[in-house]
Amino acid sequence: GRLAEPRGVARAGDGTVAVADFGHHRVQLFDAELRFLRQWGGEGGEPGQFRQPSDVAFGADGRLYVADTWNGRIQMFRPTG
């Protein structure tokens, strides 16, 4: 759960917290008590990769939306990543 330049933070209805980790080109997920759960991403332009994600938001359906800055897109993920 180490972060480098965290940018966007969002909390889901169940308390899960997502963080856009701008410096590591990934998204990290924490439980309601802020214990590290998992991460995904890495630098690149393929689906599931990022070039400096800058914000995150949970939709009403529980999906996570990530603003992928330098790839110029929004990526959508199921709650499992």
N, CA, C and O of each residue as an XYZ file, in Angstrom:
324
protein
N       0.776     -1.198      0.000
C       0.000      0.000      0.000
C       0.824      1.272      0.000
O       0.390      2.268      0.579
N       1.987      1.284     -0.622
C       2.772      2.518     -0.723
C       2.255      3.355     -1.875
O       1.935      2.830     -2.942
N       2.176      4.638     -1.660
C       1.662      5.562     -2.670
C       2.744      6.543     -3.096
O       3.571      6.968     -2.289
N       2.725      6.897     -4.384
C       3.610      7.936     -4.907
C       2.724      8.928     -5.647
O       2.180      8.610     -6.705
N       2.581     10.108     -5.104
C       1.729     11.148     -5.683
C       0.266     10.715     -5.799
O      -0.291     10.704     -6.896
N      -0.354     10.360     -4.681
C      -1.785     10.038     -4.741
C      -2.572     11.269     -5.176
O      -2.289     12.385     -4.740
N      -3.557     11.054     -6.033
C      -4.346     12.171     -6.546
C      -5.802     12.011     -6.139
O      -6.228     12.576     -5.131
N      -6.561     11.259     -6.900
C      -7.977     11.114     -6.620
C      -8.244     10.021     -5.602
O      -7.565      8.995     -5.570
N      -9.255     10.266     -4.766
C      -9.678      9.296     -3.750
C     -11.192      9.196     -3.803
O     -11.887     10.205     -3.920
N     -11.705      7.962     -3.714
C     -13.154      7.762     -3.717
C     -13.504      6.673     -2.717
O     -12.726      5.746     -2.490
N     -14.689      6.799     -2.121
C     -15.178      5.791     -1.173
C     -16.459      5.188     -1.744
O     -17.377      5.904     -2.143
N     -16.500      3.858     -1.775
C     -17.677      3.127     -2.242
C     -18.698      3.033     -1.115
O     -18.388      3.337      0.037
N     -19.899      2.618     -1.443
C     -20.961      2.474     -0.452
C     -20.625      1.514      0.670
O     -21.117      1.677      1.787
N     -19.791      0.508      0.396
C     -19.399     -0.460      1.433
C     -18.191      0.001      2.239
O     -17.717     -0.724      3.114
N     -17.690      1.199      1.953
C     -16.547      1.744      2.686
C     -15.211      1.527      2.008
O     -14.206      2.094      2.437
N     -15.175      0.716      0.954
C     -13.939      0.501      0.208
C     -13.428      1.840     -0.324
O     -14.206      2.672     -0.791
N     -12.110      2.035     -0.246
C     -11.494      3.279     -0.696
C     -10.560      2.980     -1.870
O      -9.723      2.080     -1.798
N     -10.714      3.740     -2.942
C      -9.831      3.629     -4.103
C      -8.986      4.888     -4.188
O      -9.464      5.993     -3.930
N      -7.718      4.705     -4.554
C      -6.794      5.831     -4.693
C      -6.121      5.758     -6.057
O      -5.582      4.716     -6.430
N      -6.148      6.854     -6.797
C      -5.394      6.971     -8.042
C      -3.956      7.291     -7.667
O      -3.667      8.379     -7.167
N      -3.064      6.355     -7.906
C      -1.650      6.495     -7.559
C      -0.897      7.005     -8.794
O      -0.326      6.226     -9.558
N      -0.911      8.315     -8.968
C      -0.366      9.019    -10.135
C       1.081      8.634    -10.408
O       1.451      8.367    -11.552
N       1.890      8.606     -9.371
C       3.321      8.359     -9.528
C       3.682      6.935     -9.892
O       4.706      6.711    -10.537
N       2.862      5.953     -9.494
C       3.134      4.545     -9.805
C       2.268      4.012    -10.938
O       2.352      2.828    -11.263
N       1.432      4.865    -11.554
C       0.597      4.457    -12.696
C      -0.309      3.285    -12.336
O      -0.397      2.312    -13.085
N      -0.981      3.377    -11.193
C      -1.840      2.279    -10.756
C      -2.976      2.796     -9.907
O      -3.036      3.978     -9.566
N      -3.880      1.887     -9.569
C      -4.970      2.162     -8.632
C      -4.783      1.213     -7.460
O      -4.477      0.035     -7.644
N      -4.967      1.731     -6.264
C      -4.892      0.895     -5.078
C      -6.245      0.896     -4.375
O      -6.945      1.909     -4.341
N      -6.596     -0.252     -3.818
C      -7.867     -0.421     -3.110
C      -7.593     -0.763     -1.653
O      -6.717     -1.569     -1.339
N      -8.366     -0.128     -0.767
C      -8.255     -0.343      0.671
C      -9.637     -0.663      1.221
O     -10.647     -0.242      0.656
N      -9.683     -1.406      2.319
C     -10.983     -1.685      2.931
C     -11.438     -0.482      3.751
O     -10.764      0.548      3.782
N     -12.574     -0.619      4.407
C     -13.158      0.490      5.168
C     -12.256      0.955      6.315
O     -12.362      2.094      6.770
N     -11.370      0.070      6.778
C     -10.434      0.420      7.854
C      -9.087      0.890      7.293
O      -8.115      1.049      8.031
N      -9.049      1.111      5.956
C      -7.868      1.576      5.222
C      -6.712      0.574      5.229
O      -5.541      0.953      5.193
N      -7.072     -0.724      5.277
C      -6.080     -1.789      5.125
C      -5.975     -2.110      3.635
O      -6.987     -2.217      2.942
N      -4.756     -2.260      3.156
C      -4.509     -2.534      1.742
C      -5.187     -3.835      1.317
O      -5.064     -4.855      1.996
N      -5.906     -3.797      0.187
C      -6.546     -4.979     -0.375
C      -5.825     -5.471     -1.627
O      -5.409     -6.628     -1.694
N      -5.680     -4.593     -2.614
C      -5.050     -4.971     -3.872
C      -4.731     -3.721     -4.691
O      -5.128     -2.604     -4.361
N      -4.005     -3.965     -5.761
C      -3.674     -2.895     -6.698
C      -3.695     -3.475     -8.098
O      -3.594     -4.689     -8.279
N      -3.825     -2.614     -9.076
C      -3.704     -3.043    -10.465
C      -3.263     -1.860    -11.300
O      -3.324     -0.705    -10.880
N      -2.824     -2.190    -12.481
C      -2.346     -1.163    -13.392
C      -0.884     -1.357    -13.711
O      -0.405     -2.487    -13.818
N      -0.195     -0.287    -13.859
C       1.180     -0.250    -14.304
C       1.237      0.682    -15.500
O       0.213      0.980    -16.116
N       2.433      1.138    -15.824
C       2.557      2.118    -16.896
C       2.357      1.477    -18.256
O       2.954      0.446    -18.565
N       1.500      2.103    -19.075
C       1.279      1.625    -20.426
C      -0.031      2.113    -20.992
O      -0.779      2.837    -20.335
N      -0.300      1.711    -22.212
C      -1.495      2.155    -22.898
C      -2.505      1.057    -23.171
O      -3.534      1.310    -23.797
N      -2.230     -0.160    -22.713
C      -3.153     -1.276    -22.907
C      -4.297     -1.184    -21.901
O      -4.183     -0.474    -20.902
N      -5.404     -1.896    -22.153
C      -6.486     -1.927    -21.156
C      -5.946     -2.399    -19.795
O      -5.203     -3.376    -19.711
N      -6.332     -1.694    -18.760
C      -5.871     -2.021    -17.409
C      -4.549     -1.377    -17.032
O      -4.110     -1.501    -15.889
N      -3.909     -0.695    -17.964
C      -2.681      0.042    -17.687
C      -3.000      1.532    -17.703
O      -4.016      1.957    -18.254
N      -2.120      2.317    -17.092
C      -2.353      3.754    -16.975
C      -1.099      4.538    -17.307
O       0.022      4.035    -17.238
N      -1.329      5.776    -17.667
C      -0.254      6.772    -17.725
C      -0.720      7.916    -16.828
O      -1.380      8.858    -17.265
N      -0.354      7.794    -15.581
C      -0.647      8.761    -14.529
C      -2.152      8.985    -14.311
O      -2.699     10.014    -14.710
N      -2.800      8.021    -13.682
C      -4.221      8.189    -13.343
C      -4.384      9.331    -12.349
O      -3.639      9.431    -11.374
N      -5.363     10.187    -12.603
C      -5.486     11.387    -11.777
C      -6.734     11.434    -10.899
O      -6.793     12.232     -9.964
N      -7.729     10.597    -11.182
C      -8.931     10.630    -10.352
C      -9.667      9.307    -10.450
O      -9.494      8.557    -11.410
N     -10.489      9.027     -9.449
C     -11.292      7.806     -9.391
C     -12.675      8.159     -8.868
O     -12.842      9.125     -8.123
N     -13.670      7.361     -9.267
C     -15.042      7.547     -8.779
C     -15.759      6.213     -8.858
O     -15.574      5.451     -9.807
N     -16.583      5.935     -7.848
C     -17.419      4.736     -7.864
C     -18.781      5.102     -8.428
O     -19.368      6.117     -8.053
N     -19.280      4.263     -9.337
C     -20.623      4.436     -9.862
C     -21.633      3.783     -8.933
O     -21.262      3.046     -8.019
N     -22.911      4.055     -9.172
C     -23.981      3.475     -8.360
C     -23.983      1.952     -8.453
O     -24.453      1.273     -7.540
N     -23.458      1.414     -9.557
C     -23.405     -0.034     -9.753
C     -22.173     -0.675     -9.118
O     -21.964     -1.879     -9.267
N     -21.353      0.107     -8.411
C     -20.170     -0.411     -7.740
C     -18.926     -0.432     -8.610
O     -17.837     -0.742     -8.126
N     -19.071     -0.109     -9.881
C     -17.904     -0.082    -10.758
C     -17.044      1.134    -10.452
O     -17.531      2.174    -10.010
N     -15.756      0.972    -10.700
C     -14.801      2.046    -10.457
C     -14.407      2.663    -11.793
O     -14.065      1.949    -12.736
N     -14.455      3.983    -11.871
C     -14.080      4.730    -13.067
C     -12.780      5.471    -12.765
O     -12.653      6.142    -11.740
N     -11.818      5.336    -13.678
C     -10.494      5.913    -13.476
C     -10.173      6.871    -14.619
O     -10.242      6.493    -15.788
N      -9.822      8.110    -14.281
C      -9.367      9.088    -15.268
C      -7.896      8.810    -15.551
O      -7.030      9.046    -14.708
N      -7.630      8.306    -16.749
C      -6.296      7.903    -17.185
C      -5.692      9.068    -17.977
O      -5.855      9.150    -19.195
N      -5.004      9.953    -17.287
C      -4.607     11.262    -17.784
C      -3.963     11.264    -19.167
O      -4.539     11.784    -20.122
N      -2.774     10.686    -19.275
C      -2.014     10.832    -20.516
C      -2.417      9.832    -21.585
O      -1.943      9.928    -22.718
N      -3.277      8.875    -21.262
C      -3.873      8.036    -22.306
C      -5.162      8.677    -22.825
O      -5.744      8.189    -23.794
N      -5.611      9.757    -22.196
C      -6.776     10.502    -22.646
C      -8.059      9.695    -22.630
O      -8.843      9.749    -23.578
N      -8.281      8.937    -21.545
C      -9.467      8.074    -21.499
C      -9.939      7.869    -20.065
O      -9.235      8.173    -19.102
N     -11.141      7.349    -19.959
C     -11.697      6.880    -18.685
C     -11.769      5.362    -18.793
O     -12.317      4.831    -19.759
N     -11.225      4.672    -17.819
C     -11.331      3.217    -17.788
C     -12.312      2.817    -16.692
O     -12.392      3.470    -15.651
N     -13.056      1.743    -16.933
C     -14.056      1.252    -15.997
C     -13.653     -0.142    -15.531
O     -13.211     -0.968    -16.330
N     -13.810     -0.399    -14.230
C     -13.435     -1.685    -13.655
C     -14.554     -2.215    -12.770
O     -15.261     -1.451    -12.113
N     -14.698     -3.517    -12.765
C     -15.600     -4.159    -11.806
C     -14.972     -4.031    -10.421
O     -13.774     -3.767    -10.315
N     -15.757     -4.213     -9.359
C     -15.201     -4.092     -8.009
C     -14.020     -5.026     -7.739
O     -13.217     -4.761     -6.843
N     -13.907     -6.104     -8.494
C     -12.786     -7.042     -8.308
C     -11.512     -6.587     -9.005
O     -10.467     -7.222     -8.859
N     -11.585     -5.505     -9.756
C     -10.405     -4.984    -10.455
C     -10.362     -5.443    -11.888
O      -9.435     -5.096    -12.620
